[in-house]
């Protein structure tokens, strides 16, 4: 499959497994906002086919970037970063994965970042869904505190509700594999 076909198949899987729509009652988002639609990406990002499709698309986005590792706030970023790591290794251009802890351990190394990544490395911050950008910004800040150089942020889905703009105040580039507009257009076409 070419990348357009991969993207179309991924949208179909997201609509089938990860997208919910309800007029009444609306969903409460992590930000506290109310919305008529909700993305729970785990049924897609933790699925073998979903992981493969996502890993391939994110790899294509980073293949020429010089990024050596990708990760973000656990749990949303973990399967995406891991899928990327596997696909990138298979394609001969390994990109390591790492996890940014929500809560820093108070024992051991007391590290906010877990994985084989260190200060000075050029990395991408990953997230599954961007709404306000809050969790992504937390990951960016912790990565910077660990000395990582942020090349860009990549979200699986941008809800297009101002999060991208909020993140751009902290990092120079934000890309999305898919947008709410793309997914909603396909959702409305289904029979």
Backbone as a printed PyTorch tensor [residue, N CA C, xyz], in Angstrom:
tensor([[[  0.8370,  -1.1920,   0.0000],
         [  0.0000,   0.0000,   0.0000],
         [  0.8770,   1.2490,   0.0000]],

        [[  0.4310,   2.2630,  -0.7330],
         [  1.1350,   3.5420,  -0.6620],
         [  0.5980,   4.3300,   0.5300]],

        [[  1.2070,   5.4760,   0.8240],
         [  0.8340,   6.1950,   2.0450],
         [ -0.6130,   6.6950,   2.0210]],

        [[ -1.1510,   7.0340,   0.8760],
         [ -2.5560,   7.4660,   0.7990],
         [ -3.4850,   6.2990,   1.1590]],

        [[ -3.1700,   5.1040,   0.6760],
         [ -3.9770,   3.9240,   1.0080],
         [ -3.8400,   3.5550,   2.4840]],

        [[ -2.6250,   3.6880,   3.0050],
         [ -2.3980,   3.4080,   4.4320],
         [ -3.2370,   4.3750,   5.2710]],

        [[ -3.2280,   5.6380,   4.9050],
         [ -3.9790,   6.6510,   5.6420],
         [ -5.4810,   6.3580,   5.5930]],

        [[ -5.9830,   5.9900,   4.4230],
         [ -7.4100,   5.6660,   4.2940],
         [ -7.7940,   4.4640,   5.1450]],

        [[ -6.9520,   3.4380,   5.1600],
         [ -7.2390,   2.2650,   5.9870],
         [ -7.2030,   2.6430,   7.4670]],

        [[ -6.2560,   3.4780,   7.8610],
         [ -6.1630,   3.9140,   9.2500],
         [ -7.4040,   4.7000,   9.6570]],

        [[ -7.8840,   5.5760,   8.8000],
         [ -9.1120,   6.3270,   9.0990],
         [-10.2670,   5.3600,   9.3090]],

        [[-10.3870,   4.3420,   8.4620],
         [-11.4670,   3.3590,   8.5970],
         [-11.3930,   2.6370,   9.9450]],

        [[-10.1870,   2.2650,  10.3520],
         [-10.0080,   1.5830,  11.6430],
         [-10.3550,   2.5200,  12.7940]],

        [[ -9.9230,   3.7610,  12.7160],
         [-10.2250,   4.7310,  13.7770],
         [-11.7310,   4.9220,  13.9070]],

        [[-12.4210,   5.0740,  12.7960],
         [-13.8790,   5.2470,  12.8490],
         [-14.5400,   4.0040,  13.4420]],

        [[-14.0540,   2.8410,  13.0710],
         [-14.6340,   1.5840,  13.5610],
         [-14.3670,   1.3580,  15.0480]],

        [[-13.1600,   1.6510,  15.5140],
         [-12.7480,   1.2460,  16.8600],
         [-12.5370,   2.3740,  17.8560]],

        [[-12.2080,   3.5680,  17.3720],
         [-11.7240,   4.6090,  18.2830],
         [-12.5360,   5.8920,  18.2990]],

        [[-13.5290,   6.0070,  17.4520],
         [-14.3080,   7.2400,  17.3460],
         [-15.7140,   7.0080,  17.8830]],

        [[-16.1530,   7.9010,  18.7540],
         [-17.5050,   7.8380,  19.3080],
         [-18.1770,   9.1830,  19.0940]],

        [[-19.4770,   9.1350,  18.7470],
         [-20.2520,  10.3550,  18.5540],
         [-21.5450,  10.2410,  19.3600]],

        [[-21.8900,  11.2980,  20.0620],
         [-23.1170,  11.2950,  20.8610],
         [-23.6080,  12.7220,  21.0340]],

        [[-24.8630,  12.9600,  20.6540],
         [-25.4510,  14.2780,  20.8960],
         [-25.8330,  14.4460,  22.3590]],

        [[-26.2840,  13.3370,  22.9730],
         [-26.7390,  13.4150,  24.3510],
         [-26.4550,  12.1110,  25.0650]],

        [[-25.6470,  12.0560,  26.0720],
         [-24.9290,  13.2020,  26.6190],
         [-23.6110,  13.4080,  25.8950]],

        [[-23.0800,  14.6060,  25.9410],
         [-21.7590,  14.8180,  25.3430],
         [-20.6680,  14.1870,  26.2060]],

        [[-19.5150,  14.0070,  25.6200],
         [-18.3630,  13.4270,  26.3190],
         [-17.6140,  14.5340,  27.0670]],

        [[-17.0280,  14.1820,  28.1980],
         [-16.1510,  15.0980,  28.9210],
         [-14.7200,  14.7260,  28.5590]],

        [[-13.9720,  15.6890,  28.0440],
         [-12.6030,  15.4690,  27.6170],
         [-11.6430,  15.6550,  28.7860]],

        [[-10.3990,  15.2300,  28.6090],
         [ -9.3800,  15.3800,  29.6520],
         [ -9.2140,  16.8450,  30.0640]],

        [[ -9.4460,  17.7420,  29.1300],
         [ -9.3310,  19.1770,  29.4130],
         [-10.4990,  19.6980,  30.2410]],

        [[-11.5510,  18.8750,  30.3990],
         [-12.7540,  19.3100,  31.0860],
         [-13.8200,  19.8270,  30.1350]],

        [[-13.4480,  20.0600,  28.8970],
         [-14.4070,  20.5210,  27.8940],
         [-15.4190,  19.4210,  27.5900]],

        [[-16.5800,  19.8300,  27.0870],
         [-17.6110,  18.8930,  26.6300],
         [-17.5410,  18.8330,  25.1060]],

        [[-17.7700,  17.6430,  24.5610],
         [-17.7220,  17.4680,  23.1090],
         [-18.7080,  16.3830,  22.7020]],

        [[-19.2560,  16.5160,  21.4950],
         [-20.1640,  15.4910,  20.9560],
         [-19.4090,  14.3130,  20.3670]],

        [[-18.0970,  14.4430,  20.2500],
         [-17.3260,  13.3130,  19.7310],
         [-16.0900,  13.0840,  20.5840]],

        [[-15.6110,  11.8470,  20.5300],
         [-14.5060,  11.4450,  21.3870],
         [-13.6260,  10.4620,  20.6430]],

        [[-12.3250,  10.6270,  20.7770],
         [-11.3580,   9.6780,  20.2240],
         [-10.6950,   8.9310,  21.3650]],

        [[-10.9270,   7.6290,  21.4510],
         [-10.1710,   6.7550,  22.3480],
         [ -9.2540,   5.9520,  21.4430]],

        [[ -8.0420,   6.4050,  21.2760],
         [ -7.1470,   5.8270,  20.2730],
         [ -6.5760,   4.4620,  20.6420]],

        [[ -6.6470,   4.0670,  21.9140],
         [ -6.0090,   2.8050,  22.3230],
         [ -6.4890,   1.5890,  21.5340]],

        [[ -7.8020,   1.4370,  21.2330],
         [ -8.2000,   0.2710,  20.4320],
         [ -7.5650,   0.2310,  19.0310]],

        [[ -7.0920,   1.3780,  18.5530],
         [ -6.3780,   1.4250,  17.2670],
         [ -4.8750,   1.3240,  17.4630]],

        [[ -4.3230,   2.1040,  18.4050],
         [ -2.8600,   2.1340,  18.5680],
         [ -2.3020,   0.8590,  19.1860]],

        [[ -3.1420,   0.1020,  19.8780],
         [ -2.6940,  -1.1540,  20.4840],
         [ -3.0550,  -2.3760,  19.6390]],

        [[ -3.6180,  -2.1520,  18.4760],
         [ -3.9980,  -3.2180,  17.5500],
         [ -2.8540,  -3.5000,  16.5790]],

        [[ -2.5700,  -4.7640,  16.2520],
         [ -1.4430,  -5.0600,  15.3540],
         [ -1.5040,  -4.3230,  14.0090]],

        [[ -2.6680,  -4.3290,  13.3580],
         [ -2.7660,  -3.6340,  12.0750],
         [ -2.6590,  -2.1240,  12.2750]],

        [[ -3.3550,  -1.5950,  13.2820],
         [ -3.2870,  -0.1630,  13.5550],
         [ -1.8680,   0.2900,  13.8300]],

        [[ -1.1480,  -0.4810,  14.6760],
         [  0.2450,  -0.1320,  14.9940],
         [  1.1100,  -0.1080,  13.7360]],

        [[  0.9260,  -1.0960,  12.8810],
         [  1.7140,  -1.1820,  11.6530],
         [  1.4490,   0.0240,  10.7490]],

        [[  0.1810,   0.3760,  10.5750],
         [ -0.1680,   1.5180,   9.7230],
         [  0.3760,   2.8240,  10.3080]],

        [[  0.1800,   3.0140,  11.6130],
         [  0.6570,   4.2310,  12.2790],
         [  2.1800,   4.3100,  12.2210]],

        [[  2.8430,   3.2060,  12.5230],
         [  4.3060,   3.1880,  12.4780],
         [  4.8430,   3.5660,  11.1090]],

        [[  4.1940,   3.0600,  10.0580],
         [  4.6340,   3.3630,   8.6900],
         [  4.4440,   4.8450,   8.3680]],

        [[  3.2930,   5.4040,   8.7380],
         [  3.0300,   6.8120,   8.4380],
         [  3.9560,   7.7450,   9.2220]],

        [[  4.1480,   7.4660,  10.5000],
         [  5.0250,   8.3200,  11.3080],
         [  6.4760,   8.1830,  10.8410]],

        [[  6.8820,   6.9640,  10.4690],
         [  8.2370,   6.7900,   9.9280],
         [  8.4310,   7.6600,   8.6870]],

        [[  7.4620,   7.6510,   7.7660],
         [  7.5710,   8.4710,   6.5610],
         [  7.7110,   9.9560,   6.9120]],

        [[  7.0400,  10.3840,   7.9790],
         [  7.1150,  11.7850,   8.3920],
         [  8.4920,  12.1470,   8.9550]],

        [[  9.2000,  11.1450,   9.5090],
         [ 10.4780,  11.4080,  10.1830],
         [ 11.7060,  10.8800,   9.4480]],

        [[ 11.5210,  10.1360,   8.3800],
         [ 12.6260,   9.4190,   7.7260],
         [ 13.8140,  10.3080,   7.3710]],

        [[ 13.5770,  11.5400,   6.9750],
         [ 14.6700,  12.4300,   6.5480],
         [ 14.9500,  13.5380,   7.5590]],

        [[ 14.4410,  13.4040,   8.7830],
         [ 14.5160,  14.4840,   9.7660],
         [ 15.7890,  14.5000,  10.6020]],

        [[ 16.4810,  13.3730,  10.6890],
         [ 17.6270,  13.2850,  11.5860],
         [ 17.2400,  12.9990,  13.0240]],

        [[ 15.9510,  12.7880,  13.2790],
         [ 15.4710,  12.4420,  14.6160],
         [ 15.9900,  11.0510,  14.9730]],

        [[ 16.5310,  10.9070,  16.1940],
         [ 17.0700,   9.6130,  16.6290],
         [ 16.1490,   8.8770,  17.5920]],

        [[ 15.1300,   9.5820,  18.1250],
         [ 14.2070,   8.9530,  19.0660],
         [ 12.8890,   9.7100,  19.0580]],

        [[ 11.8270,   8.9990,  19.4670],
         [ 10.5000,   9.6050,  19.5460],
         [  9.7630,   9.0250,  20.7370]],

        [[  9.0170,   9.8750,  21.4100],
         [  8.2310,   9.4270,  22.5520],
         [  7.4170,  10.5730,  23.0940]],

        [[  6.6410,  10.2470,  24.1160],
         [  5.8060,  11.2630,  24.7160],
         [  5.2300,  10.7720,  26.0170]],

        [[  4.2500,  11.5080,  26.4900],
         [  3.6490,  11.2100,  27.7760],
         [  2.9400,   9.8580,  27.7220]],

        [[  3.2540,   9.0170,  28.7160],
         [  2.6120,   7.7150,  28.8020],
         [  1.1350,   7.9260,  29.1350]],

        [[  0.2750,   7.3080,  28.6030],
         [  0.1670,   6.0870,  27.8590],
         [ -0.1270,   6.3620,  26.3880]],

        [[ -0.6620,   7.5300,  26.0800],
         [ -1.0720,   7.8200,  24.7100],
         [  0.0200,   7.6800,  23.6770]],

        [[  1.2270,   8.1210,  24.0060],
         [  2.3240,   8.1070,  23.0360],
         [  3.0060,   6.7510,  22.9090]],

        [[  2.9460,   5.9350,  23.9540],
         [  3.7600,   4.7180,  24.0030],
         [  3.5730,   3.7720,  22.8120]],

        [[  2.3400,   3.3570,  22.4800],
         [  2.2220,   2.4160,  21.3570],
         [  2.6290,   3.0270,  20.0220]],

        [[  2.4410,   4.3330,  19.8680],
         [  2.8200,   4.9960,  18.6150],
         [  4.3410,   5.0280,  18.4890]],

        [[  5.0230,   5.4220,  19.5600],
         [  6.4880,   5.4680,  19.5440],
         [  7.0680,   4.0670,  19.3500]],

        [[  6.4730,   3.0720,  19.9920],
         [  6.9570,   1.7000,  19.8390],
         [  6.7290,   1.1710,  18.4290]],

        [[  5.5730,   1.4850,  17.8380],
         [  5.3050,   1.0790,  16.4490],
         [  6.3260,   1.7140,  15.5120]],

        [[  6.6120,   2.9940,  15.7240],
         [  7.6220,   3.6910,  14.9260],
         [  8.9800,   3.0140,  15.0690]],

        [[  9.3640,   2.6670,  16.2960],
         [ 10.6720,   2.0420,  16.5280],
         [ 10.7970,   0.7300,  15.7470]],

        [[  9.7660,  -0.0880,  15.7850],
         [  9.8100,  -1.3740,  15.0800],
         [  9.8760,  -1.1630,  13.5710]],

        [[  8.9940,  -0.3330,  13.0330],
         [  8.9750,  -0.0830,  11.5810],
         [ 10.2890,   0.5380,  11.1270]],

        [[ 10.8110,   1.4970,  11.8870],
         [ 12.0530,   2.1620,  11.4920],
         [ 13.2230,   1.1810,  11.4680]],

        [[ 13.2630,   0.2660,  12.4120],
         [ 14.3140,  -0.7570,  12.4280],
         [ 14.1750,  -1.6540,  11.2000]],

        [[ 12.9570,  -2.0580,  10.8920],
         [ 12.7200,  -2.9080,   9.7220],
         [ 13.1140,  -2.2160,   8.4240]],

        [[ 13.0070,  -0.8950,   8.3890],
         [ 13.3570,  -0.1360,   7.1830],
         [ 14.8180,   0.2930,   7.1760]],

        [[ 15.5820,  -0.1210,   8.1890],
         [ 17.0180,   0.1460,   8.2030],
         [ 17.4180,   1.5230,   8.6760]],

        [[ 16.4880,   2.2860,   9.2710],
         [ 16.7820,   3.6250,   9.7990],
         [ 16.1890,   3.7250,  11.1970]],

        [[ 16.8010,   3.0290,  12.1720],
         [ 16.1970,   2.9520,  13.5080],
         [ 15.9850,   4.3010,  14.1890]],

        [[ 14.7690,   4.4540,  14.7250],
         [ 14.4020,   5.5840,  15.5750],
         [ 13.9310,   4.9660,  16.8860]],

        [[ 14.6440,   5.2670,  17.9620],
         [ 14.3430,   4.6760,  19.2660],
         [ 13.0500,   5.2610,  19.8350]],

        [[ 12.4340,   4.5040,  20.7470],
         [ 11.2770,   5.0340,  21.4600],
         [ 11.6590,   5.3350,  22.9000]],

        [[ 10.9400,   6.2850,  23.4840],
         [ 11.1070,   6.5850,  24.9020],
         [  9.7480,   6.9760,  25.4740]],

        [[  9.6660,   6.9290,  26.7900],
         [  8.4450,   7.2740,  27.5070],
         [  8.7140,   8.4490,  28.4290]],

        [[  7.7780,   9.3620,  28.4770],
         [  7.8230,  10.4620,  29.4370],
         [  6.8150,  10.1160,  30.5320]],

        [[  7.3200,  10.0020,  31.7480],
         [  6.4550,   9.6450,  32.8830],
         [  5.5130,  10.8000,  33.2320]],

        [[  4.2950,  10.4430,  33.6370],
         [  3.3650,  11.4600,  34.1510],
         [  3.8450,  11.9480,  35.5120]],

        [[  4.3040,  11.0130,  36.3300],
         [  4.8300,  11.3370,  37.6510],
         [  6.2480,  10.7980,  37.7420]],

        [[  7.1830,  11.6550,  38.0890],
         [  8.5830,  11.2500,  38.2060],
         [  8.7360,  10.3580,  39.4290]],

        [[  9.4600,   9.2440,  39.2470],
         [  9.7020,   8.3310,  40.3640],
         [ 10.4940,   9.0460,  41.4580]],

        [[ 10.2060,   8.6750,  42.7110],
         [ 10.9610,   9.2590,  43.8180],
         [ 12.0580,   8.3160,  44.3080]],

        [[ 12.3610,   7.3040,  43.5010],
         [ 13.4270,   6.3590,  43.8510],
         [ 14.2250,   6.0290,  42.5860]],

        [[ 15.2570,   5.2380,  42.7420],
         [ 16.0890,   4.8690,  41.5900],
         [ 16.7340,   6.0930,  40.9700]],

        [[ 16.6260,   6.1950,  39.6490],
         [ 17.2490,   7.3220,  38.9440],
         [ 16.4210,   8.6030,  39.0160]],

        [[ 15.1820,   8.4950,  39.4640],
         [ 14.2680,   9.6390,  39.5700],
         [ 14.1080,  10.3500,  38.2230]],

        [[ 14.1230,   9.5630,  37.1720],
         [ 14.0710,  10.1050,  35.8160],
         [ 12.6330,  10.2830,  35.3280]],

        [[ 12.4010,  11.3900,  34.6260],
         [ 11.1060,  11.6270,  33.9880],
         [ 11.0330,  10.9410,  32.6350]],

        [[ 12.1940,  10.5860,  32.0820],
         [ 12.2840,   9.9700,  30.7560],
         [ 12.8220,   8.5530,  30.9090]],

        [[ 12.1300,   7.5930,  30.2990],
         [ 12.5890,   6.2030,  30.3000],
         [ 12.8970,   5.7760,  28.8750]],

        [[ 14.0360,   5.1450,  28.6830],
         [ 14.4360,   4.6680,  27.3680],
         [ 15.8990,   4.9620,  27.1280]],

        [[ 16.3820,   4.5070,  26.0040],
         [ 17.7860,   4.6550,  25.6400],
         [ 17.9820,   5.9630,  24.8680]],

        [[ 17.8040,   7.0680,  25.5720],
         [ 17.8960,   8.3850,  24.9630],
         [ 18.5940,   9.3100,  25.9570]],

        [[ 19.3970,  10.2290,  25.4300],
         [ 20.1520,  11.0890,  26.3330],
         [ 20.2520,  12.5220,  25.8690]],

        [[ 20.8000,  13.3740,  26.7130],
         [ 20.9290,  14.7990,  26.4090],
         [ 21.5860,  15.0340,  25.0470]],

        [[ 21.0550,  16.0310,  24.3310],
         [ 21.5940,  16.4000,  23.0270],
         [ 20.9670,  15.6610,  21.8580]],

        [[ 20.2010,  14.6100,  22.1300],
         [ 19.5800,  13.8690,  21.0200],
         [ 18.4130,  14.6530,  20.4420]],

        [[ 18.3180,  14.5810,  19.1170],
         [ 17.2320,  15.2280,  18.3790],
         [ 16.0400,  14.2820,  18.3700]],

        [[ 14.9180,  14.7240,  18.9530],
         [ 13.7690,  13.8450,  19.1370],
         [ 12.4810,  14.4670,  18.6270]],

        [[ 11.4980,  13.5960,  18.4490],
         [ 10.1240,  14.0210,  18.1690],
         [  9.2750,  13.6540,  19.3800]],

        [[  8.3910,  14.5480,  19.7620],
         [  7.4310,  14.2620,  20.8180],
         [  6.1460,  13.7750,  20.1340]],

        [[  5.6380,  12.6720,  20.6480],
         [  4.4700,  12.0140,  20.0570],
         [  3.2880,  12.1520,  21.0140]],

        [[  2.0790,  12.2590,  20.4580],
         [  0.8550,  12.1660,  21.2510],
         [ -0.2200,  11.5280,  20.3920]],

        [[ -1.2120,  10.9130,  21.0590],
         [ -2.2640,  10.2830,  20.2760],
         [ -3.2980,  11.3080,  19.8080]],

        [[ -3.7390,  12.1750,  20.7060],
         [ -4.7470,  13.1800,  20.3550],
         [ -4.3390,  14.5210,  20.9520]],

        [[ -4.4390,  15.5650,  20.1360],
         [ -4.2110,  16.9300,  20.6220],
         [ -5.5560,  17.6380,  20.6630]],

        [[ -5.8960,  18.1490,  21.8340],
         [ -7.0930,  18.9880,  21.9970],
         [ -6.6160,  20.3790,  22.4010]],

        [[ -6.2490,  20.5460,  23.6690],
         [ -5.7100,  21.8340,  24.1260],
         [ -4.1890,  21.8640,  24.0360]],

        [[ -3.5680,  20.6820,  23.9600],
         [ -2.1180,  20.5790,  23.8940],
         [ -1.4580,  20.4190,  25.2460]],

        [[ -2.2270,  20.3860,  26.3280],
         [ -1.6690,  20.3530,  27.6790],
         [ -0.7360,  19.1880,  27.9470]],

        [[ -1.1580,  17.9690,  27.6320],
         [ -0.3000,  16.8130,  27.9150],
         [  0.9240,  16.8030,  27.0050]],

        [[  0.7630,  17.2670,  25.7900],
         [  1.8980,  17.3360,  24.8740],
         [  2.9210,  18.3560,  25.3740]],

        [[  2.4470,  19.4850,  25.8550],
         [  3.3440,  20.5120,  26.3890],
         [  4.0890,  19.9840,  27.6100]],

        [[  3.4150,  19.2170,  28.4590],
         [  4.0850,  18.5910,  29.6000],
         [  5.2230,  17.7050,  29.1200]],

        [[  4.9730,  16.8940,  28.0890],
         [  6.0130,  16.0180,  27.5400],
         [  7.1630,  16.8290,  26.9630]],

        [[  6.8580,  17.9020,  26.2530],
         [  7.8900,  18.7720,  25.6770],
         [  8.7560,  19.3640,  26.7880]],

        [[  8.1230,  19.8750,  27.8260],
         [  8.8750,  20.4950,  28.9300],
         [  9.7830,  19.4800,  29.6250]],

        [[  9.2750,  18.2800,  29.8950],
         [ 10.0940,  17.2580,  30.5580],
         [ 11.2430,  16.8050,  29.6650]],

        [[ 10.9860,  16.6980,  28.3760],
         [ 12.0500,  16.3020,  27.4460],
         [ 13.1420,  17.3730,  27.3940]],

        [[ 12.7440,  18.6150,  27.3610],
         [ 13.7250,  19.7120,  27.3640],
         [ 14.5310,  19.7200,  28.6600]],

        [[ 13.8660,  19.4960,  29.7950],
         [ 14.5610,  19.4370,  31.0890],
         [ 15.6030,  18.3180,  31.1080]],

        [[ 15.3440,  17.2380,  30.3460],
         [ 16.2850,  16.1130,  30.2630],
         [ 17.3800,  16.3630,  29.2340]],

        [[ 17.3600,  17.5330,  28.5960],
         [ 18.4010,  17.8860,  27.6360],
         [ 18.1430,  17.4080,  26.2220]],

        [[ 16.9450,  16.9120,  25.9510],
         [ 16.6310,  16.4700,  24.5920],
         [ 16.3330,  17.6910,  23.7230]],

        [[ 16.6630,  17.5800,  22.4400],
         [ 16.4270,  18.6550,  21.4800],
         [ 15.1650,  18.2880,  20.6980]],

        [[ 14.1300,  19.0880,  20.8490],
         [ 12.8400,  18.7790,  20.2260],
         [ 12.8390,  19.2760,  18.7850]],

        [[ 12.7490,  18.3440,  17.8520],
         [ 12.6560,  18.6850,  16.4300],
         [ 11.2290,  19.0900,  16.0680]],

        [[ 10.2680,  18.3210,  16.5880],
         [  8.8590,  18.5590,  16.2710],
         [  7.9690,  17.7230,  17.1700]],

        [[  6.6930,  18.0190,  17.1000],
         [  5.6550,  17.2110,  17.7320],
         [  4.8580,  16.5560,  16.6190]],

        [[  4.5160,  15.2860,  16.8120],
         [  3.6300,  14.5900,  15.8790],
         [  2.4700,  14.0020,  16.6790]],

        [[  1.2580,  14.3590,  16.2820],
         [  0.0470,  13.7920,  16.8840],
         [ -0.5890,  12.8300,  15.9040]],

        [[ -1.1550,  11.7670,  16.4230],
         [ -1.9350,  10.8880,  15.5570],
         [ -3.1510,  11.6470,  15.0440]],

        [[ -3.8660,  12.3340,  15.9620],
         [ -5.0570,  13.0890,  15.5760],
         [ -4.9940,  14.4830,  16.1960]],

        [[ -5.1900,  15.4970,  15.3660],
         [ -5.3480,  16.8720,  15.8400],
         [ -6.8410,  17.1820,  15.8010]],

        [[ -7.4280,  17.4290,  16.9710],
         [ -8.8590,  17.7640,  17.0460],
         [ -9.1430,  19.1610,  16.4880]],

        [[ -8.1010,  19.9300,  16.1810],
         [ -8.2390,  21.2730,  15.6090],
         [ -9.0450,  22.1930,  16.5230]],

        [[ -8.6640,  22.1910,  17.8110],
         [ -9.3540,  23.0170,  18.7980],
         [ -8.3880,  23.9410,  19.5230]],

        [[ -7.2970,  24.3220,  18.8620],
         [ -6.3600,  25.2730,  19.4410],
         [ -5.1180,  24.6570,  20.0660]],

        [[ -5.0890,  23.3520,  20.2150],
         [ -3.9370,  22.6910,  20.8170],
         [ -2.6560,  22.8800,  20.0270]],

        [[ -2.7520,  22.7720,  18.7160],
         [ -1.5610,  22.9330,  17.8710],
         [ -0.9390,  24.3010,  18.0990]],

        [[ -1.7660,  25.3180,  18.1350],
         [ -1.2690,  26.6770,  18.3350],
         [ -0.6330,  26.8220,  19.7230]],

        [[ -1.2350,  26.2140,  20.7420],
         [ -0.6590,  26.2500,  22.0920],
         [  0.7110,  25.5740,  22.1250]],

        [[  0.8390,  24.4450,  21.4490],
         [  2.1050,  23.7070,  21.4200],
         [  3.1690,  24.4970,  20.6660]],

        [[  2.7700,  25.1830,  19.6060],
         [  3.7230,  25.9630,  18.8140],
         [  4.3920,  27.0710,  19.6260]],

        [[  3.8360,  27.4380,  20.7570],
         [  4.4910,  28.4090,  21.6410],
         [  5.7000,  27.7830,  22.3400]],

        [[  5.8220,  26.4320,  22.2820],
         [  6.8880,  25.7070,  22.9750],
         [  7.8610,  24.9830,  22.0350]],

        [[  7.4390,  24.7370,  20.8130],
         [  8.2540,  24.0000,  19.8510],
         [  7.9250,  24.5170,  18.4470]],

        [[  8.8940,  24.4670,  17.5620],
         [  8.7470,  25.1080,  16.2570],
         [  7.8890,  24.4150,  15.2220]],

        [[  7.5490,  23.1390,  15.4490],
         [  6.8090,  22.4250,  14.4020],
         [  5.8670,  21.4080,  15.0360]],

        [[  4.6310,  21.3910,  14.5480],
         [  3.6330,  20.4130,  14.9900],
         [  2.9730,  19.8390,  13.7450]],

        [[  3.0410,  18.5180,  13.6110],
         [  2.4130,  17.8130,  12.4960],
         [  1.3730,  16.8430,  13.0390]],

        [[  0.4090,  16.5080,  12.2120],
         [ -0.5900,  15.5100,  12.5860],
         [ -0.7000,  14.4810,  11.4790]],

        [[ -0.8090,  13.2140,  11.8710],
         [ -1.0560,  12.1540,  10.8910],
         [ -2.4350,  12.3800,  10.2910]],

        [[ -3.4110,  12.6860,  11.1540],
         [ -4.7940,  12.9250,  10.7310],
         [ -5.3710,  14.1130,  11.4820]],

        [[ -6.3730,  14.7260,  10.8810],
         [ -7.0880,  15.8130,  11.5440],
         [ -8.5510,  15.4070,  11.7580]],

        [[ -9.1710,  16.1140,  12.6880],
         [-10.6090,  15.9010,  12.9110],
         [-11.3750,  16.0920,  11.6040]],

        [[-11.0060,  17.0880,  10.8150],
         [-11.6970,  17.3650,   9.5600],
         [-11.6600,  16.1550,   8.6360]],

        [[-10.4860,  15.5310,   8.4900],
         [-10.3640,  14.3490,   7.6240],
         [-11.2280,  13.1870,   8.1310]],

        [[-11.1910,  12.9530,   9.4330],
         [-11.9400,  11.8290,  10.0040],
         [-13.4410,  12.0910,   9.9250]],

        [[-13.8670,  13.3020,  10.2540],
         [-15.3030,  13.6300,  10.1980],
         [-15.8410,  13.5470,   8.7720]],

        [[-15.0480,  13.9600,   7.7890],
         [-15.4900,  13.8710,   6.3920],
         [-15.7550,  12.4190,   6.0180]],

        [[-14.8580,  11.5160,   6.4190],
         [-15.0460,  10.0810,   6.1300],
         [-16.2050,   9.5090,   6.9310]],

        [[-16.3470,   9.9280,   8.1910],
         [-17.4340,   9.4470,   9.0590],
         [-18.7910,   9.8250,   8.4510]],

        [[-18.9060,  11.0400,   7.9600],
         [-20.1790,  11.5090,   7.3990],
         [-20.5200,  10.8380,   6.0710]],

        [[-19.5170,  10.3190,   5.3520],
         [-19.7370,   9.6280,   4.0680],
         [-20.1970,   8.1860,   4.2250]],

        [[-19.9160,   7.6030,   5.4070],
         [-20.2130,   6.1790,   5.5470],
         [-21.7140,   5.9320,   5.4050]],

        [[-22.0460,   4.7150,   4.9780],
         [-23.4440,   4.4110,   4.6760],
         [-24.2660,   3.9270,   5.7960]]])
